[in-house]
Amino acid sequence: MAKSAGHAGGHYPSRLRVALTPVRDAWFRIATKAYGPGTRTRPWTWIGDERIAIGSVPTPESLQVLAREGVTHVVNCRAGLQTRFSQDLSAERAVFGDRNVAVAPMWDHGRHQSPEKWARAAEIAAGWLEDNPNARVLIHCQRGRRRSLFVAYAVLRLRGRSPEVAARDLLEHRHEARLVPIYRKAVEDWLATGVKPIHQADLDAVR
């Protein structure tokens, strides 16, 4: 049974120190303290046996624990301005590798979310899980409450879970989160067009 929640701690990953310049390294530490995950939500939560974790923005310390808990891939759901400020996306690529990090750059504005922002990331994540039985995917936003749950819902729907089961499993495990109705509708409208997951072979073919 997958672990239900993560706890930040440990040492800063040495490979991240090498990959980031000293200035970016220092800024990542400062930025995630000033504009970080907060304390009202858990750092991350594993969704049953789905090999998906929903979480808040990683910090230098929590990246070490995420890797130790077996996270192999990341979907970052924060807006571009947020990731540029915090440098979390650069840090994730340094730790997990460019090909193992997908982006769904969105603001949590509570209105319709265009598939152009998140659909490819959801397809890629579903493909990772389908192609690799050892893949364990972290899907995160700022606090792990709305955007990340929304994208995780899309991934579970792509993997054949019914709307009811996908919503139930996500909210039972990440009880501090919320599946925003208009976000959920965006997923169902998009799925109605007949989309399929993107597999790693498809990605490699266009690199």
Helices and strands as residue ranges (DSSP letters): H 14-19, H 22-34, E 44-46, E 52-55, H 60-68, E 73-78, H 80-86, H 88-96, G 98-100, E 101-106, H 115-131, E 137-140, H 147-158, H 163-173, H 181-191, H 200-205
